[in-house]
Amino acid sequence: MDRFESMRIFAKVVEASSFTTASEGLGLSTSMVSQHVKQLEERLGARLLNRTTRRMSLTEVGRAYYDRCKRLLSDLEEAESAVGQMRVNATPVFGVLHLAPAIADFTTRFPSISVEVMLSDRIVDLVDEGFDVAVRVEPLADSSLTTRQIASCRMVICGAPAYFKKHGAPRTPADLADHNCLTFTGASYMRAWHLVSSKAEALDVSLKGNLRSNNAAVLLWAALEGQGLVAMPNYMVGDSLKSGALRTVLDDYAAPPLTIRAVYPHGRHLSAKVRTFVDFLAARFGREPPWESEAKTNGNRAAVGADCKSRGKGRNSRLI
């Protein structure tokens, strides 16, 4: 009999506290399960289990052997999964704009690892749905998951020059009440417009607008056409800011940066393929993400300030 298979069966018997229950889960006969355990005991020259007609328990040697079996089986599982398919989940916009080119480079560098990418705004259950790793921005409620920061991003409020020419630019968060704010109904971290006061206090911003969508691309398109203002992570609008197609406003009221994380199930071992992938993403995005370079090349604040002054749209501050 295969020694690793016997060890796996022995571990299942211990965890089930029953030969019968273990045999049902393994799809083997009870006699076959018993034979595997018996052969292990003969090979080791020691009794692993105390058996009676009513109960079963580990001997002292059996407990020590079980602990070693679990470690060895875990190592074997990791070795077998090091090369193979890896399932990755991410949000649609980040997935298309930034993760897709990264994965293309990753699979070129590591051709033995195949990657399946599933994009969704919904927060998936990594274990139940069979994902090895996810790339998310939202705060995590599941403490059983392990996370690693791979980059940061900033929420920015922006609009097209044509919009500011017609409507002026908001100078304070209170001014947003008089603007067409295009709002997102999907991921929670984008539903509200997070702004802070000069005292670093969170502001409750009242929004109104004629367009809502659970797809950020719909809102981005409308903003580029001069229909209104949007609040989005700068990884979504970095190229538009660099080109001048969009300009940011209210930069002095920006909330703290958001963290982009790699998320994977907690365990004693992190599989080699996931570790390699997460390390790759951290190296690619960790120093200066491509969406941050717009801050060095775009004179957004000065340009918007000039628009605002030319329109004479200044308003008195008020509570929001």
C-alpha positions in Angstrom: 0.0 0.0 0.0 1.1 3.6 -0.7 2.6 5.0 2.5 1.3 8.6 1.9 -2.2 7.2 1.1 -2.1 5.2 4.3 -1.1 8.3 6.2 -3.9 10.3 4.6 -6.5 7.6 5.6 -5.1 7.4 9.1 -5.5 11.2 9.4 -9.1 11.0 8.2 -9.9 8.3 10.8 -8.5 10.5 13.6 -10.5 13.5 12.4 -13.7 11.5 12.1 -13.1 9.6 15.3 -14.6 6.6 13.5 -13.5 4.1 10.9 -17.0 3.9 9.5 -17.4 7.6 9.1 -13.9 8.0 7.6 -14.6 5.1 5.1 -17.8 6.8 4.0 -16.0 10.1 3.3 -13.2 8.4 1.5 -15.4 6.1 -0.6 -13.6 3.0 0.7 -14.8 0.0 2.6 -14.3 0.0 6.4 -12.1 -3.1 6.1 -9.8 -1.3 3.6 -9.5 1.7 5.9 -8.7 -0.6 8.8 -6.1 -2.4 6.7 -4.3 0.8 5.9 -4.1 1.8 9.6 -3.0 -1.8 10.5 -0.2 -1.6 8.0 1.0 1.7 9.4 1.1 0.2 12.9 3.1 -2.8 11.6 5.6 -0.7 9.8 6.1 1.5 12.8 6.0 -1.3 15.3 3.7 0.7 17.6 0.0 1.0 18.2 -1.5 4.2 17.0 -5.1 3.8 18.0 -6.9 2.3 21.0 -10.0 0.6 19.7 -13.0 -0.7 21.6 -16.5 -1.6 20.4 -17.7 1.8 21.7 -14.9 4.3 21.2 -11.6 5.0 19.6 -8.8 7.1 20.9 -5.2 8.0 20.0 -2.3 6.5 21.8 0.5 8.9 22.9 2.6 7.6 20.0 -0.5 7.9 17.7 -1.0 11.6 18.6 2.6 12.5 17.8 2.4 10.5 14.6 -0.8 12.2 13.6 0.7 15.7 14.1 3.7 14.7 11.8 1.3 13.2 9.3 -0.7 16.5 9.0 2.5 18.5 8.4 3.8 16.0 5.8 0.5 15.8 4.0 0.3 19.6 4.0 3.8 19.8 2.5 2.9 17.3 -0.2 -0.3 19.2 -1.1 1.7 22.4 -1.5 4.3 20.6 -3.7 1.7 19.2 -5.9 -0.1 22.5 -6.3 3.0 24.6 -6.8 2.7 24.1 -10.6 -0.8 24.2 -11.9 -3.8 26.5 -12.3 -4.3 29.5 -10.1 -7.7 31.2 -9.8 -7.7 34.9 -9.3 -10.5 37.3 -8.5 -10.5 41.1 -8.9 -12.8 44.1 -9.5 -13.6 44.6 -13.2 -12.0 48.0 -13.7 -8.8 47.3 -11.8 -8.7 43.9 -13.5 -8.9 45.2 -17.0 -6.8 48.3 -16.6 -4.0 47.1 -14.4 -4.2 43.4 -13.4 -4.6 42.1 -17.0 -1.2 43.5 -18.3 0.4 42.4 -15.0 -0.9 38.8 -15.5 0.3 38.8 -19.1 3.8 39.6 -17.9 3.5 37.1 -15.0 2.6 34.2 -17.3 5.4 35.1 -19.7 7.8 35.0 -16.8 6.3 31.9 -15.2 4.9 29.8 -18.1 4.4 26.7 -15.9 1.6 28.5 -13.9 -1.7 28.9 -15.7 -4.0 31.6 -14.4 -7.8 31.9 -14.5 -9.1 35.4 -13.9 -12.6 36.1 -12.8 -13.7 39.7 -12.5 -16.6 40.8 -10.3 -17.6 43.7 -8.1 -19.1 41.2 -5.7 -16.9 40.1 -2.8 -16.4 36.4 -3.4 -15.9 33.6 -0.8 -12.4 32.5 -1.7 -12.7 29.1 0.0 -16.2 28.1 -1.1 -15.7 29.4 -4.6 -12.3 28.0 -5.1 -10.2 31.1 -5.5 -6.5 31.1 -4.7 -6.2 34.8 -4.3 -8.2 38.0 -4.8 -7.1 41.6 -5.4 -9.5 44.0 -3.5 -9.8 47.5 -2.2 -12.7 47.2 0.2 -12.1 46.8 4.0 -12.2 43.1 4.9 -14.7 41.7 7.5 -13.4 38.1 7.2 -10.6 37.7 9.8 -9.8 34.2 8.5 -8.2 35.6 5.4 -4.6 36.7 5.1 -3.8 40.0 3.4 -0.8 41.8 2.0 -0.7 45.3 0.7 0.4 45.6 -2.9 -0.3 49.3 -3.6 -2.3 52.3 -2.5 -4.7 54.5 -4.3 -6.6 57.8 -3.7 -10.2 58.7 -4.2 -10.4 61.8 -6.4 -13.3 64.0 -7.4 -13.0 65.1 -11.0 -14.8 66.4 -14.1 -14.1 67.4 -17.6 -12.9 70.9 -18.5 -16.1 71.4 -20.5 -18.2 70.8 -17.4 -16.2 73.3 -15.3 -16.4 75.9 -18.1 -20.2 75.7 -18.0 -20.8 75.1 -14.3 -17.7 76.3 -12.5 -15.8 74.2 -10.0 -16.7 73.5 -6.4 -14.3 75.2 -4.0 -15.6 73.5 -0.8 -17.4 70.3 -0.1 -20.6 72.3 0.5 -20.5 73.4 -3.1 -21.2 69.9 -4.3 -24.9 70.4 -3.4 -25.1 72.6 -6.5 -23.4 70.2 -8.9 -24.4 67.2 -10.9 -22.8 64.3 -9.0 -22.7 61.0 -10.8 -22.9 58.3 -8.2 -21.8 54.7 -8.0 -24.1 52.0 -6.5 -21.7 49.0 -6.5 -18.8 48.4 -4.2 -19.3 50.0 -0.8 -16.1 52.0 -0.7 -17.2 54.0 -3.8 -20.8 54.7 -2.8 -20.1 57.6 -0.6 -17.8 60.5 -1.4 -15.2 60.5 1.4 -13.9 63.9 2.3 -12.3 65.3 5.4 -12.2 68.8 6.9 -9.0 70.8 7.6 -9.2 69.3 11.1 -9.1 65.8 9.6 -12.8 65.2 10.5 -15.0 63.2 8.2 -17.6 65.2 6.3 -21.1 64.0 5.5 -21.5 65.1 1.9 -25.0 65.6 0.4 -25.1 64.5 -3.2 -27.5 64.9 -6.0 -27.3 63.9 -9.7 -29.1 62.6 -12.7 -27.1 59.4 -13.2 -26.4 56.4 -11.0 -24.8 53.1 -12.0 -23.2 50.0 -10.5 -20.7 50.1 -13.4 -17.9 52.6 -13.0 -17.3 52.8 -16.8 -20.8 54.2 -17.3 -20.1 57.1 -14.9 -16.6 57.7 -16.3 -17.9 58.0 -19.8 -20.5 60.5 -18.7 -17.9 62.5 -16.8 -15.6 62.6 -19.9 -18.6 63.9 -21.9 -18.9 66.8 -19.5 -22.1 65.5 -17.8 -21.0 65.9 -14.2 -18.6 65.1 -11.4 -17.4 61.6 -10.3 -15.5 60.3 -7.3 -13.3 57.4 -8.3 -10.0 55.8 -7.3 -7.2 57.3 -9.2 -6.3 53.9 -10.7 -9.5 54.3 -12.8 -8.9 57.9 -14.0 -5.1 58.2 -14.0 -4.8 58.3 -17.8 -7.6 60.8 -18.2 -6.0 63.0 -15.6 -2.6 62.8 -17.3 -4.1 63.7 -20.7 -6.2 66.6 -19.2 -9.5 65.0 -20.2 -10.4 65.2 -16.5 -9.3 67.5 -13.8 -9.5 67.0 -10.0 -11.2 69.3 -7.6 -11.4 69.6 -3.8 -7.9 68.1 -3.4 -7.4 69.8 -0.1 -10.3 67.7 1.3 -9.2 64.3 0.1 -9.6 61.4 2.5 -6.6 59.2 3.4 -5.4 56.8 0.8 -7.0 53.4 0.3 -5.1 50.1 0.4 -5.2 47.7 -2.5 -4.6 44.2 -1.0 -3.9 40.7 -2.2 -6.2 38.4 -0.2 -5.8 34.7 0.3 -7.1 31.9 2.6 -5.2 31.6 5.9 -3.1 28.6 6.4 0.2 27.3 7.8 1.5 27.2 4.2 1.1 29.7 1.4 1.4 27.8 -1.9 4.4 28.6 -4.0 2.3 29.8 -6.9 0.3 32.2 -4.8 3.4 33.4 -3.0 5.2 34.0 -6.3 2.1 35.9 -7.7 1.7 38.1 -4.7 5.4 38.9 -4.6 5.2 39.8 -8.3 2.2 42.2 -7.8 3.9 43.9 -4.8 7.0 44.5 -6.8 5.1 45.8 -9.8 2.8 48.2 -8.0 4.4 48.8 -4.7 7.0 51.5 -5.4 5.0 54.0 -7.5 1.9 52.7 -9.1 1.3 53.9 -12.7 -1.8 55.8 -11.7 0.2 57.9 -9.2 2.4 59.4 -11.9 -0.4 61.8 -13.0 0.2 63.8 -9.8 3.7 64.8 -11.2 2.6 65.7 -14.7 -0.8 67.3 -14.3 -1.5 70.8 -13.1 -5.0 70.0 -12.1 -5.4 72.3 -9.1 -4.1 75.4 -10.7 -6.1 74.8 -13.9 -9.3 74.2 -12.0 -8.7 77.2 -9.7 -8.4 79.4 -12.8 -11.7 78.0 -14.1 -13.4 78.7 -10.8 -12.2 82.3 -10.6 -13.1 83.0 -14.2 -16.7 81.8 -13.5 -17.0 83.8 -10.2 -18.8 80.8 -8.6 -17.4 81.1 -5.1 -19.9 80.2 -2.4 -20.1 80.6 1.4 -19.2 77.6 3.4 -22.0 75.8 5.1 -22.5 72.6 7.0 -23.1 69.5 4.9 
